[in-house]
Amino acid sequence: MPHRFKAILFDLDGTIIDSAPDLCATMNILLGQENRRPIKLDEMKSCTGDGLKVMLEKAWRLTGELPLPPDALPAMTARFLKIYEGIVAMPECIYPGMLDFLKTEFANGTKLGVVTNKHEAAARRILTQLNLAAFFHIIIGGDTLRERKPHPMPILHALHELNIANDDAVMIGDSPNDALSAHEAGIPSVILSYGYSHDWPAHLKPNAIANHVDDCRVALHIL
């Protein structure tokens, strides 16, 4: 039996793909160029979720006494993105069960979208490399609009472009940003526990928590 939702919006990093290893490799090249120590994979995961600016600032705080100067941020962002362009995403980074889930929902006529805080160009490149881009009717990055998650604007914009009412949509992600953005936009959220975010504000509760992609199918029928 199909679920009630006409549209599903997905986060990208920590939800559809495990991008932490590629982000970590990119960051460590940049840190090495700045004579800073490399960061570990778990440290990288703690830096993700709030966009590249915050990721860079967190990595700098982790690896030295001096923070990243604000006036150096644009150049560091450009350098990071240039390095990241050279790293090709491999199919193994797609979380187990996610490809089948996307194929089924797409075949059933569900409108699918990506709402991520990753730069839009990087998100599109990675989804194309992984042969996933064709599943999505819209892709919104952290730099697509003037606001990014946890602001509701990216979700509301996606629903407007898809011509889908709030009552007919759901957000699937892995972080408080996903749950809060969905809540403020007036749609339910399903949070995948295998993602990168484990420190949840006490007041913030997602509508459902899934331990595996297969659990999302169950959650969608319950919501």
Steps between C-alpha positions, in 0.01 A plus 500: 500500500646841405550769762311831495788731407523653153851637559804393701785742567839359595808634668817383322803451727430243769163414343540389138878467502784461746705795378715534813803309360516719187446818702769390744747429220430842348530681830828329585655609172402857577618476862831356383549795269454722807744297714223374726450147626255271319162438656355158570185366340293538818619859527392559142152370575472745787578785260231425241139604473512880513658579165857546383567825687427340836683182399817695429472702822453183707794326331723800575395500866578130525848524351666804648493783746428768240148504349432553133498878438169618353675674212671172407173307475412577134842385378493187716150417376615528139808288567297231678248481215780477244659205684158339553430514126788261444362231729259269320217356708480120478178294509607343830421828675125455438345368820365143481144485375489864387530432126211253505295743707556780249422273205174383658380845596591645161320217321194558718485861386616661824663838446852480646725788600831567671524779756856517628734756655776384265574740213252431221767448234678243716173321576408483131848378404497220757146388420592493131817299566291247694229483230245628751425847359226376267288388794461853634258760374675778691839547670548787745838573656612715787585782259193474276288741704572776748422261788595138569390237749393523780305788343182368334557697178677219305221252574223750425673598176532134396132434567402811305709394201361146518143635539452282807299600809665480841260228612620279214875518570755352741868569573753219547830599658746428778544821696325752723522743209281266293245449775483868591476616139219251438317601818518870414379423147204305636593155373595181691855368515655154508851494644748227409702406807803385299585857399751744643295683765459344842470804729133594492345795682269372771207704368529375140329175408476362146173338402674164447845348538622229261804282553513385137356614170253213516363649821415816303242303304328404824522855637343649186195279539460595865534878465 
